[in-house]
Amino acid sequence: MKRMRLRAALAGDSGSAVAEFAMVISLLTVLTLSVMQLALALYIRNTVLDAAAEGARFAALADSGLADGAERTRDLITAALGPSYATDIQAGYGRFAGHRSVQVRVVAPIPLLGLLGIDRGLEVVGHAALETLD
């Protein structure tokens, strides 16, 4: 009698391994794709921030101007990510940490699904101390 109940209880689990595998693999796939999307977004943010900082350093040189820094930033972003990320670049003078500085501001899209995302979702500012010939 006990054997019959045990067999009946075990017979109800047939095929559950396939269902569990499908649920676990779909969860792991979503998790993996989410981590890869986060890595892409951070790569784009860091690349744009580095280009803005390099453009600010270039514009802060004694023989360069704001237009040179903005153009340098545009060239770096276009080479690394493409022209759609280098559409809104502004350079100006300001103060940072109590010193005169050059600030290069870049507004770019932030990817949410692949390379598609919010059009003006990322804004970074690169700073550099202004160099003079005094």
N, C-alpha and C positions, 0 to 999 in steps of 0.2 A: 504494500500500500504506500509506504514511504517512497519507494522507488518511482512509483507512478506520479506522485506529486512533484518529485524532483525533476523528472523528465518533462513534465508539463511546464514547470517553472523555467527550465532551461530552453525549452522549445520556443518560448515567447521572445527570446533575445536573438533569434536568427535574423541576420541581415542588418543588425544595428551597427556593426563595425563600419560598413560602407557609409551609412548616414552620418556617423560620428566623424569619419574621415572627411567627408564633404564639408561638414560644418567647420571643422578645425582648419582645413586647408583654405577655405574662403576667408576665415578670420585672419589667418597668417598672410594671405595675399593682400588684403586691405591694409594690414599693419605695415607690411613691407613697402607697398606703394606710398603710404603716408610718410614714412621715413625718407623715402627717396624724394618726394615732393618737398619736404622740409629742407633737405640737403640742397636741392635746386634753388629754393628761395633764398637760403643763406648764402649760397655761392653768388647769386646775382646781387644781393645786398652788399656783400664784401667786395665784389669786383667794382661796383658803382662807387662805393665809398673810397676805395683805393684810388680810382681814377679821379675822383673829386679832390682828394688830398694831393695827388700828384699835380693836377692842374693848378691848385692853389700854390704849391711850391714853385711851379714854373712861372706863374704870374707874379710871385713875390720877388723874383730876381730883379736886380737893379736895372737890367737892360730889357725887361719884358713888361708887357702890359696886361690888362684884364682880358682883352680879346685873345691874346696869345694863350692865356691859361684856360679860357673856355674852349678854345680850339684844341688844345692838348687833351683836355678832358673828353671832348667829343671824339677825337681820334682813338683814344684808348678804349672807350666804351664801344665804339663801332667795331674795332678790331676784335674785342673779346666777346661781345654779346650780340652785336648787330645794330643797325641804324635805328630801329624802333625804340631802343632804350636810351638814345642820345638826342631826343627831340627837345627837351626843356632843360637848358643849362644856362645859369646866370652867374656872373662873377661880379663882385663888388668889394669895396673897402669897408672895414669895420674895426671893432675892437674885440679882442679875445684875450682873456686872462690879463687885462690891463695893458695890453700892447696893441699897437696898430697892426692890422693884419689884412690879408686877402682872404675872402670867403668865396668858395665856389659851391653853388647850390644846384643839385641835380634832382629832378623829379622824374621818376621812371615807373613803368608798370611792375607790379609784383605778381608773380605767377601763383595761381591757386590750383589749377588743374592742367598739368603739363606746362606749356608756356602761355596758356590763356589765364587771364586774371583781371584784377582791378587796374584800370588804365593809369591812374595817377596815385597809386597806393604806396609808393616808396619815395621818401624824401630824405636825402642825405646832404650834409654840408661838410666840406673840407676846409680846414683853416691852415694858414701858414703865416709866420711872422714876416712883416714887410721889410725888405732889405733896401737900404738907402746908401748913397755914396757920400754922405756927410762925414 
